[in-house]
């Protein structure tokens, strides 16, 4: 059985991503199976320096949750309109986060259909981090939520997946080649890979 202690004592961002991939995210009466994640490291002087991470240049009011104990929800707004979710990992004081990129809706289909377009196929409801945030009804007010608190409206039940693939992360201009994007290959909800036009050209 995977536990939060393992998430707090990981030795790499990749390990943290593998712990979260395949887990169940519950938000009120809606639940999702996480089928795609991206792992991010931390500050440049930390054990997992990652220029693509929000925490790379140090702690700020925006990214403070990434520096706190494992199992907290780090929510940020993307492109001024989407809310994206990350799970903090590692020991307190060391930054790290796993971005939840895509999920399959397991329960609460009627609720999610009302939040997303009912004309979209269910596989697209939570496909991509912004869509997942919308499908789950996440806002900035959820930043810092403890996803392992049974009384929280946002809960994560860890369950590792034995079937996974790794590849480069989506849309980042720095450290674009690091294979810290993980996904379950047989899931139709996995998002398409798009390399950032700002990333260095492949040689």
C-alpha positions as CSV (number, residue, x, y, z in Angstrom):
1,X,0.0,0.0,0.0
2,X,1.4,3.4,-1.0
3,X,1.5,6.0,1.8
4,X,2.1,9.7,2.2
5,X,5.3,8.8,4.0
6,X,6.7,7.5,0.7
7,X,5.7,10.8,-1.0
8,X,7.5,12.7,1.7
9,X,10.7,10.7,1.4
10,X,11.1,10.4,-2.4
11,X,14.6,10.5,-3.9
12,X,13.6,12.1,-7.2
13,X,10.8,14.0,-9.0
14,X,10.3,10.9,-11.2
15,X,9.6,8.7,-8.2
16,X,7.0,11.3,-6.9
17,X,5.3,11.2,-10.3
18,X,5.1,7.4,-10.3
19,X,3.5,7.4,-6.9
20,X,0.7,9.7,-8.0
21,X,0.1,8.3,-11.5
22,X,-2.9,5.9,-11.3
23,X,-4.2,7.4,-8.1
24,X,-7.8,8.5,-7.4
25,X,-8.6,12.2,-6.9
26,X,-11.9,12.9,-5.3
27,X,-13.4,16.4,-5.1
28,X,-16.7,16.5,-3.2
29,X,-18.9,13.8,-5.1
30,X,-16.7,13.6,-8.2
31,X,-13.8,11.3,-8.6
32,X,-11.1,10.9,-11.2
33,X,-8.4,8.4,-12.1
34,X,-5.1,10.2,-12.7
35,X,-3.8,9.0,-16.1
36,X,-1.1,11.6,-16.8
37,X,1.2,13.7,-14.6
38,X,4.3,15.9,-15.0
39,X,6.9,16.0,-12.2
40,X,8.7,19.2,-11.4
41,X,11.8,19.7,-9.2
42,X,12.7,22.7,-7.2
43,X,15.0,25.6,-6.5
44,X,18.4,25.9,-8.2
45,X,20.3,25.2,-4.9
46,X,18.1,22.2,-3.9
47,X,18.4,18.5,-4.5
48,X,16.3,18.6,-7.7
49,X,17.1,21.9,-9.5
50,X,14.6,22.4,-12.3
51,X,14.6,25.5,-14.4
52,X,11.0,24.7,-15.6
53,X,9.6,24.7,-12.0
54,X,7.8,27.7,-10.5
55,X,10.1,27.3,-7.5
56,X,13.4,27.4,-9.3
57,X,14.2,31.0,-8.3
58,X,13.1,30.5,-4.7
59,X,10.1,30.8,-2.4
60,X,7.4,33.4,-3.3
61,X,3.9,34.0,-2.0
62,X,2.6,32.3,-5.2
63,X,4.7,29.1,-5.0
64,X,5.1,28.7,-1.2
65,X,3.0,25.5,-1.1
66,X,5.7,23.7,-3.2
67,X,8.1,24.3,-0.3
68,X,5.8,22.9,2.4
69,X,5.2,19.3,3.5
70,X,4.1,16.6,1.1
71,X,0.5,16.1,0.2
72,X,-0.7,19.7,-0.2
73,X,-2.5,21.1,-3.3
74,X,-0.6,23.8,-5.2
75,X,-3.1,25.6,-7.5
76,X,-2.0,28.2,-10.0
77,X,-3.8,30.1,-12.8
78,X,-2.6,29.3,-16.3
79,X,-3.1,31.8,-19.2
80,X,-5.3,33.9,-16.9
81,X,-8.2,31.5,-17.1
82,X,-7.4,27.9,-16.2
83,X,-6.7,26.5,-12.7
84,X,-4.0,23.8,-12.6
85,X,-3.4,21.4,-9.7
86,X,-0.1,20.1,-8.3
87,X,0.7,17.8,-5.4
88,X,3.6,18.8,-3.2
89,X,6.1,16.1,-2.3
90,X,9.4,15.6,-0.5
91,X,10.4,16.9,3.0
92,X,9.2,20.3,4.2
93,X,11.5,23.1,3.1
94,X,12.4,21.4,-0.2
95,X,10.4,22.4,-3.2
96,X,8.7,19.9,-5.5
97,X,5.4,19.4,-7.2
98,X,3.6,16.9,-9.5
99,X,1.3,18.5,-12.0
100,X,-2.0,16.6,-12.6
101,X,-2.2,16.7,-16.4
102,X,-5.2,14.4,-17.3
103,X,-7.7,12.1,-15.7
104,X,-10.7,9.8,-16.4
105,X,-13.9,10.7,-14.7
106,X,-14.9,7.7,-12.5
107,X,-17.9,9.2,-10.6
108,X,-20.0,12.3,-10.8
109,X,-20.4,12.3,-14.6
110,X,-23.5,14.5,-14.4
111,X,-21.7,17.1,-12.4
112,X,-18.7,17.2,-14.7
113,X,-20.9,17.3,-17.8
114,X,-22.4,20.5,-16.4
115,X,-19.0,22.1,-15.9
116,X,-17.7,21.0,-19.3
117,X,-19.5,21.0,-22.6
118,X,-21.9,18.1,-22.8
119,X,-21.2,17.9,-26.5
120,X,-17.6,16.9,-25.7
121,X,-16.9,13.2,-25.4
122,X,-16.2,12.2,-21.7
123,X,-12.5,11.4,-22.6
124,X,-12.0,15.1,-23.2
125,X,-13.6,16.4,-20.0
126,X,-10.4,16.2,-17.9
127,X,-7.8,15.9,-20.7
128,X,-5.2,18.5,-20.0
129,X,-4.4,20.3,-16.7
130,X,-6.7,23.2,-17.2
131,X,-9.6,21.0,-18.3
132,X,-9.0,18.8,-15.3
133,X,-9.1,21.8,-13.0
134,X,-12.4,22.9,-14.6
135,X,-13.9,19.4,-14.4
136,X,-13.0,19.2,-10.7
137,X,-14.4,22.7,-9.9
138,X,-11.0,23.9,-8.6
139,X,-10.3,27.6,-7.8
140,X,-7.4,29.5,-6.1
141,X,-9.3,29.1,-2.8
142,X,-8.3,25.4,-2.9
143,X,-4.6,26.3,-2.8
144,X,-2.9,24.6,0.2
145,X,-5.6,22.0,0.7
146,X,-4.4,18.8,2.4
147,X,-5.3,16.1,0.0
148,X,-4.7,13.4,2.6
149,X,-7.1,14.9,5.2
150,X,-10.2,12.7,5.1
151,X,-12.3,15.8,6.0
152,X,-11.0,17.8,3.0
153,X,-13.3,18.2,0.0
154,X,-10.3,17.4,-2.2
155,X,-8.7,14.0,-1.4
156,X,-6.1,11.8,-3.0
157,X,-6.0,8.0,-2.6
158,X,-2.6,6.8,-3.7
159,X,-2.4,3.8,-6.0
160,X,0.6,3.3,-8.3
161,X,0.2,2.1,-11.8
162,X,2.3,-0.7,-13.2
163,X,1.7,0.3,-16.8
164,X,3.3,3.6,-17.7
165,X,5.4,5.5,-20.2
166,X,7.7,8.4,-19.7
167,X,8.6,11.3,-22.1
168,X,9.5,15.0,-22.2
169,X,7.2,17.5,-20.5
170,X,4.7,19.6,-22.4
171,X,5.0,23.3,-23.2
172,X,8.1,24.1,-21.1
173,X,10.9,26.1,-22.7
174,X,13.5,25.1,-20.1
175,X,14.7,21.6,-19.4
176,X,12.3,20.5,-22.2
177,X,14.1,17.1,-22.7
178,X,13.7,15.8,-19.1
179,X,11.4,12.8,-19.3
180,X,9.3,13.6,-16.3
181,X,5.9,13.4,-18.0
182,X,4.3,10.1,-17.2
183,X,1.2,8.6,-18.6
184,X,-0.9,5.4,-18.8
185,X,-0.6,4.5,-22.5
186,X,-4.0,2.8,-22.9
187,X,-6.0,5.7,-21.6
188,X,-7.9,7.8,-24.1
189,X,-7.8,10.8,-21.7
190,X,-4.1,11.3,-22.1
191,X,-3.3,14.6,-23.7
192,X,-1.4,15.2,-26.9
193,X,2.3,16.1,-26.7
194,X,3.1,19.6,-27.8
195,X,6.7,20.9,-27.6
196,X,7.0,24.5,-26.7
197,X,8.0,26.7,-29.6
198,X,10.3,28.5,-27.1
199,X,12.3,25.4,-26.3
200,X,15.7,24.9,-28.0
201,X,15.5,23.1,-31.3
202,X,16.2,19.4,-31.3
203,X,19.6,18.6,-32.7
